[in-house]
């Protein structure tokens, strides 16, 4: 039976071990280090609910992080990661152990010092990534309960981006950049229309979802079918919204450094026109 050999116990929930396939590994699991001593052997068959950090770089970062973090937090984060894997039925990039533990530890410190950090992209994150947001709600609720803290709702948005990053194998900076970009594009629309789109409205949801899919198509290098008849119609019927849609695509190009297909302008114009019409209807009702 294959087994790992304990090289060093970092705490009750984290050990460094010799693995038959991956050499030195960091193994994270509830109680994995309890009463363990160097050279103890652990059967791999009992490692089903543990997480093995195989990357050398990840291992070193985690080893540095563990002594600085409450042992209970290591346990809770492991429980959350397991819940995400079971709920999503996907494997996660192992970096989430470091990223989420580090982020939550810092968030708890900020909370204890009454340093509130506002998340300006909370609504956008919830609209763009509803499933990950729901998992993040569970995570923050579980952390508040286990660690006896009161992390604010803003943290749900930050945690959701870490979950997106781990599920999609994209760096957190790229995920965050997309979320911020969509927030900025929505702000640009609102400034141009001089109208705040209700965050709980279908129009807001449609616009944010559409912008998300534009960025996803660009990321994957997908082409968008040209529709010259639609393009001509949008330009002719809704010139102001067409121009605003064109401005938005230029901002996207500058930020992600990928050319946007002209057809995207036409499809975006349809969403913008719907919002402009809603503003007009509401203004008419107020008069």
Secondary structure, 3 states (H helix, E strand, C coil): CCEEEEEEEEECCEEEEEECCCEEEEEECCCCCCCCCCCCEEEHHHCCCCEEECCHHHHHHHHHHHCCCCHHHHHHHHHHHHHHHHHHCCCCCCCHHHHHHHHHHHHHHHHHCCCCCCCCCHHHHHHHCHHHHHHHHHHHHHHHHHHCCCCCCHHHHHHHHHHHHHHHCCCHHHHHHHHHHHHHHHHHHHHHHCCCCCCCCHHHHHHHHHHHHHHHHHHHCCCCCCCHHHHHHHHHHCHHHHHHHHHHHHHHHHHHCCCCCCHHHHHHHHHHHHHHHHHHHHHHHHC
